[in-house]
Amino acid sequence: MGSAEMHLKLTVLGLLLIGWTSLAIFILLVNVIITTFGKWIFAKFCSNFAEKYNEVSNSMKIDLFKELNDMNKGEKISILEIGAGPGANFKYFTREAVIQTVEPNIQFTKYFDENRSKYPNLEIKDIKEGFGEDLEAAGITDASVDAVVMTLVLCSVQDQLKCFEEIKRVLKPGGKFFYLEHIIGDEGSTQQTIQKLLMTGGFWPFMADGCCLDRATDKTIETAGFEKVEQKKFQLPIPEDVPITFKVFGPILKPHVMGVATK
């Protein structure tokens, strides 16, 4: 039994013992809805969220993918995107490329297909169901891609180090891994305190399809065995005119890292 499931059962039991039956029933109902329809709900939410996130992070993504667009000039490179979701990054690939994608939530397919039709310069293959920890199961062979991309995905994988090992396996010699992720706030900061509070009992991962707020991805990647890691931490700017979802979740998602790791 997972910690989140145990926490849920203990919470419901406690509420029943003190007579708060209605609240216990409500929590169970929410659990049933998320368990049954969570992947579909999350895919729809993220597809809308991705558009707004691109607006907020546009300058950072242009900067991040500049090196990708300049790689092997004149060649049609091979890109693997892990956790591609609705294909929100396709607009930043301004060169000719063959793109493979691996995505654990196949409910994104509808939004993915709608998005890829907008970019005729890219040869975007059908989405493959799979996980970053086992790219071989999704058919990604050794030393077969020039670049790997992950944005807002390393927060939800089961094992970051296994993902990095797989990324190094599939990259060609000298290949590059491009990443942009939210991370845990600085030690002792209010951001970090709130992030840890929301992680208590597995609440946030349960509500956000496995997303974790307390990962120091910037530190983990430095120990992953890449030949070179160039990265920078920053606070994601949240404009005043963003939707309510950004205003609510923005403060806990502001700590970010972006970088390029070379095999």
Secondary structure, DSSP 8 states (H G I E B T S, - for coil): --HHHHHHHHHHHHHHHTT-HHHHHHHHHHHHHHHHHHHHHHHHHHHHHHHHHHHHHHHHHHHHHHHHHHTTTTS-EEEEEET-TTTTTGGG--S-EEEEEEES-GGGHHHHHHHHTT-TTEEE---EE--GGGGGGGT--TT-EEEEEEES-TTT-S-HHHHHHHHHHHEEEEEEEEEEEE----TT-HHHHHHHHHHGGGHHHHHTTT--S---HHHHHHTS--SEEEEEEEE----TTS-HHHHHHHHHH-EEEEEEEE-
